Amino acid sequence: MLDYKRTWFTNSLRDLSALVIAPIFVAAMALTASQFQFGSRAELLCFMIPSAAIGLALFAVAARLLFWDLTFRRDFRFRVTQEFVECECPTPMLGDSFRLSFDEIREVRLEDGGSAPDRFVILDISDEEHKVSGFYGIPVFRVLHAIHDVSPTTTIVEHGRTWEAEPAVIGA
């Protein structure tokens, strides 16, 4: 069994730090640009516009998440009990909220999030996907092992490979 919780306050601090990092990133790029000799103003703009766009995008996403955290003040929680798997995700754009009994779960798939943290999907018997994001620092392998311990018959697929009798060797 497993009970993982991350408070809205912790999430707000993370989002606030990203709000601070975004302008620092743009300032660092501007400082870097000042160290180079550009042949024309166009070359300088070709360097600065993408940097500013990245910084602005980071700032906008962090501001939206911070607004969501401060407005709704909901915690992230993921539980695996003897009877069910439950996820309470405070931000719908990051994952789903659901409660499924083990009889309703057909498969659990760990997916590579690319630059994002690992995420996993729980597929229910009606083929509906329930997405769980690694954004909240959820200990993905602890969750997968907890699900496997409670319900060894639940299919767990890790990056395309199905867990066999001994799941500890995969992903180690």
N, C-alpha and C positions, 0 to 999 in steps of 0.2 A: 504494500500500500504506500501511497505517496500523496503528500499535500504540499504543493508549491504555491507561494504567494509573493507577489511583488506589489508594493503599495503605490498609489497614485503619486505620493510625495516623492518617492524615489524616481519614478518616471519623469516627474516635473523637473527634478534636478538634472537628469540626463538631457532633457530637452533644452533647459536653460543653458547648459554648457555648450550645446550645439549652436545656440543663438550667439554665444560669445565667440565661438570658434570661427563662425562664418566670416565676420568682418576681419578677424585676424588673418584668415586665409587670403582674403582679397588684398589686405595691406602687405602681406608677405610677398604676394605675386607682384604687386606694384613696386616693392623694394627690389625684388629680383630684376624686374624690367629696367629699373634705373641703373643697374650695373652693366647692362648691355648697350652696345651702340647699334641702334636701329637705323637703317638707311633712309627710312621715310616714316612719316606719321602713320601711314597705312600698315607698315610692318608692326609698329607698336600696338596699334589697335587690334591687329590679328592675334597678338599675344594677350592683350588685356581683356578683350570682349569675352572670350571663352572662360577666363578666370573669374571675371565678374559674374558671368551667368551661373557658373558652378556655385559660387559663394551665395548668390541671390537665391538659387534653388534650395541650397542647404538651409538658409535662413528661413525661407518660406515654409518648408516642411517642418522644421523645428518649431516655428511659431504656431503652425496649425496643431501640431501634437501637444504643445504646451497649453494652448487655448483649450483643447479638448480635455486634457488632464485637469486643469484648474476649474473648468466649468462643471464637469460631471463628477470628478473626484471618486472614480471607481477603481478598485484594485484589480489586478490580473490574478486569477487563481486557476490552478489546474490540479484536479484530484483524481486519483485512482483508488477506488475502494474495492471491497470484495464483490459489490453488486454493480458498480457503474464506473464510467469515465465521464468527468465533467470539466468543462472549460468555461470560465467567465472572462471574456476578453473585453476590456473597457473601450477599445477603439475598433469599430467595425472594419475600418480600412486595413487593419493589421491581422485580423483573424476572426474566427467565428466563436460564438457562445453556444454551447450545447450540453446536453446530458444524455448519454447513451448507456443502456445496459449492455453487458457483454454479449447477450443474445442478439443484439441489434448490430453488432460490429462484424463486418465481413473481413476487413483488411486494414492494416496500419502501414502507411508508406512513408519512409524517410526520404526526403528529396533534398538535393543540393540546392542551396539558395544562391549560389554564385557568390557575389560579394556580400550578400546578406547572410545572417546566421542560418544554420540548418533549420528547416521547417519540416513538419510532417503533416500528413493528411490522414484522417480516419474516414474510411469508406463504410457507410452503413449498408444494410441489406437491401435498401431501395436504391443503391448506387449514388446516394447523395454524398458529396465530399464535404468534410468538416475540416477546415484549415486551422492549424495551430502554428503560430509564428514563433520563431526563435528570438524575436525582437525583445521579449521581456526577460531574457536570460534563463529561460526554462532549461533545466538539465535534460536534454533530449534523450540521451542514452539511459539515464535513470528512469525516465518515463517509459521508454520502450521495455526495459527490463521489468519494471513494475507490472506493466500490462501482460508481459509474457509469464511472469510469476503467478499472477492471479488467473490468467486464462491461457494456458499453453497451447490450446487449439486455435487461438486467434492468429491468423497469418500476418507476419511482420516482414515487410520487404524493405531492405536497406539498399538504396541506390541500385535497384534492379535485381538484387539477390535476395532470395527468401531465406529467412533464418532457419537453420536446421536445429537439431536437438540441443546443441551447445551454442547459444547466441553470444557468449562472452568473447569468442575468438574473432567475430566480425566487428569491425570498427575499432578494434583495440589499437 
